[in-house]
Amino acid sequence: MTPKILFTPSHYAHPDATSLLSTPSRGAGDIQNLADMGTSKAENLREFPTKKSLENVSSELSSFVKNSNQDMSQWSEEAENIGFPGLVTSYEEAVLNDDIAYTEETIALVDDLRTSKTNEEIPGSDELGVIIERLETIGTWRETREEFDVQIHRHWTDSVWSDWTDSIWSDWSDE
């Protein structure tokens, strides 16, 4: 009576599934790298709040996001091709719409501050405080967030169970 996709290991559905499903982000880095970057960049901005240090923050975070998006685009295509569109949706809802979106918003704030203020105006500005706080939040993800692949699989599993229980309740209420 359990959902077939959870009862029968999905890894057997396709020869490439084991490799693909176990490591969604092969080269882009992981939540630990992003958290470490957030912590180090927050510390750097506290010590050296200049346009150059802001540019460095923007550049490194942008590289992380770009690499992650490229790797996950390939991963998503492979997941779709072997019949796991639900994993792609889970990636979008669990990682892309949360962690990556938050990082992209932080990059936008950094870029706005860098272009709107002079080097003399940046230290002590409210915008700098917000950016440092956001970077510190990213730094806590090492303790507060699961790795991207775990987030994807947990979201997918939850959605499969939710769909299954909805269908059971629907069948039951029809009787």
C-alpha positions as CSV (number, residue, x, y, z in Angstrom):
1,M,0.0,0.0,0.0
2,T,3.0,2.4,0.2
3,P,3.9,4.4,-2.9
4,K,5.7,2.2,-5.4
5,I,8.5,4.7,-6.0
6,L,9.5,4.5,-2.3
7,F,8.8,0.8,-1.9
8,T,11.0,-0.1,-4.9
9,P,14.4,1.6,-4.8
10,S,14.4,4.3,-7.5
11,H,18.1,3.7,-8.1
12,Y,17.2,0.5,-10.1
13,A,15.0,2.3,-12.5
14,H,17.9,3.2,-14.8
15,P,21.5,2.2,-15.0
16,D,22.7,5.8,-14.4
17,A,20.3,6.5,-11.6
18,T,22.6,5.5,-8.7
19,S,25.3,7.9,-9.7
20,L,22.9,10.7,-10.7
21,L,20.6,10.5,-7.6
22,S,23.4,10.3,-5.1
23,T,25.3,13.4,-6.2
24,P,23.1,16.2,-7.6
25,S,25.9,18.8,-7.5
26,R,29.1,17.2,-8.7
27,G,31.4,20.2,-9.1
28,A,29.5,23.3,-8.0
29,G,30.3,23.0,-4.3
30,D,28.0,22.4,-1.5
31,I,26.3,24.1,1.4
32,Q,29.5,23.8,3.5
33,N,31.5,25.7,0.9
34,L,28.9,28.4,0.6
35,A,28.6,28.7,4.4
36,D,32.4,29.0,4.7
37,M,32.4,31.7,2.0
38,G,29.6,33.6,3.8
39,T,31.6,33.6,7.1
40,S,34.9,34.6,5.6
41,K,33.3,37.3,3.4
42,A,31.4,38.8,6.4
43,E,34.7,38.9,8.4
44,N,36.5,40.5,5.5
45,L,33.8,43.2,5.0
46,R,33.9,44.0,8.7
47,E,37.7,44.6,8.5
48,F,37.9,46.1,5.0
49,P,34.6,47.7,3.9
50,T,35.6,49.1,0.5
51,K,34.3,48.8,-3.1
52,K,37.1,46.4,-3.8
53,S,36.1,44.0,-1.0
54,L,32.5,44.3,-2.0
55,E,33.5,43.5,-5.6
56,N,35.3,40.4,-4.3
57,V,32.2,39.3,-2.3
58,S,30.0,39.7,-5.4
59,S,32.5,37.9,-7.7
60,E,33.0,34.9,-5.4
61,L,29.3,34.5,-4.6
62,S,28.4,35.0,-8.3
63,S,30.9,32.3,-9.3
64,F,29.4,29.9,-6.8
65,V,25.9,30.5,-8.1
66,K,27.0,30.4,-11.7
67,N,28.8,27.1,-11.2
68,S,26.0,25.6,-9.2
69,N,23.4,26.6,-11.8
70,Q,25.5,25.1,-14.6
71,D,26.1,21.8,-12.8
72,M,22.5,21.6,-11.7
73,S,21.2,22.4,-15.2
74,Q,23.1,19.4,-16.5
75,W,21.9,17.3,-13.5
76,S,18.3,18.4,-14.0
77,E,18.4,17.5,-17.7
78,E,19.8,14.0,-16.8
79,A,17.2,13.5,-14.1
80,E,14.4,14.4,-16.6
81,N,15.9,12.1,-19.2
82,I,15.9,9.1,-16.9
83,G,12.4,9.7,-15.6
84,F,12.7,11.7,-12.4
85,P,11.0,15.1,-13.1
86,G,9.9,15.2,-9.4
87,L,13.5,15.5,-8.4
88,V,14.0,18.5,-10.6
89,T,10.9,20.2,-9.1
90,S,12.3,19.4,-5.7
91,Y,15.6,21.0,-6.5
92,E,13.8,24.1,-7.7
93,E,11.5,24.3,-4.7
94,A,14.0,23.3,-2.0
95,V,17.3,24.7,-3.1
96,L,16.9,27.1,-6.1
97,N,14.0,29.0,-4.6
98,D,15.5,29.2,-1.1
99,D,19.3,29.0,-0.8
100,I,20.3,30.1,-4.2
101,A,17.7,32.8,-4.4
102,Y,18.9,34.2,-1.0
103,T,22.5,34.2,-2.2
104,E,21.4,36.0,-5.5
105,E,19.5,38.6,-3.4
106,T,22.7,39.1,-1.3
107,I,24.8,39.6,-4.5
108,A,22.3,42.2,-5.7
109,L,22.5,44.1,-2.4
110,V,26.3,44.0,-2.6
111,D,26.3,45.3,-6.2
112,D,23.8,48.0,-5.3
113,L,26.0,49.2,-2.4
114,R,29.1,49.0,-4.5
115,T,27.7,51.2,-7.3
116,S,25.7,53.7,-5.2
117,K,28.3,54.7,-2.6
118,T,31.8,56.0,-2.5
119,N,34.6,54.3,-0.5
120,E,34.1,56.8,2.2
121,E,30.3,56.2,2.5
122,I,30.5,52.4,2.6
123,P,31.9,51.9,6.1
124,G,29.2,52.1,8.7
125,S,26.3,52.3,6.2
126,D,23.1,50.6,6.9
127,E,23.4,48.6,3.7
128,L,26.7,47.3,4.7
129,G,25.2,46.1,8.0
130,V,22.4,44.3,6.1
131,I,25.0,42.6,3.8
132,I,27.2,41.5,6.6
133,E,24.1,40.1,8.4
134,R,23.0,38.2,5.3
135,L,26.6,36.8,4.9
136,E,26.6,35.7,8.5
137,T,23.2,34.0,7.9
138,I,24.7,32.1,5.0
139,G,27.6,31.2,7.3
140,T,25.1,29.5,9.7
141,W,23.9,27.2,7.0
142,R,26.6,24.7,7.9
143,E,24.7,24.0,11.1
144,T,21.2,24.8,10.1
145,R,20.8,23.4,6.6
146,E,21.2,20.0,5.0
147,E,23.4,19.5,2.0
148,F,21.7,20.3,-1.3
149,D,21.3,16.6,-2.3
150,V,19.6,15.8,1.0
151,Q,17.3,18.8,0.7
152,I,16.3,17.6,-2.8
153,H,15.7,14.0,-1.7
154,R,13.8,15.0,1.4
155,H,11.6,17.4,-0.5
156,W,11.0,14.8,-3.2
157,T,10.2,12.0,-0.7
158,D,7.8,14.3,1.2
159,S,6.0,15.2,-2.0
160,V,5.7,11.6,-3.0
161,W,4.2,10.7,0.4
162,S,1.9,13.7,0.3
163,D,0.6,12.8,-3.1
164,W,0.1,9.3,-2.1
165,T,-1.8,10.2,1.1
166,D,-3.9,12.7,-0.8
167,S,-4.9,9.9,-3.2
168,I,-5.6,7.5,-0.3
169,W,-7.8,10.1,1.4
170,S,-9.5,10.9,-1.9
171,D,-10.2,7.3,-2.5
172,W,-11.4,6.8,1.0
173,S,-13.7,9.8,1.0
174,D,-15.3,8.7,-2.3
175,E,-16.5,5.5,-0.6
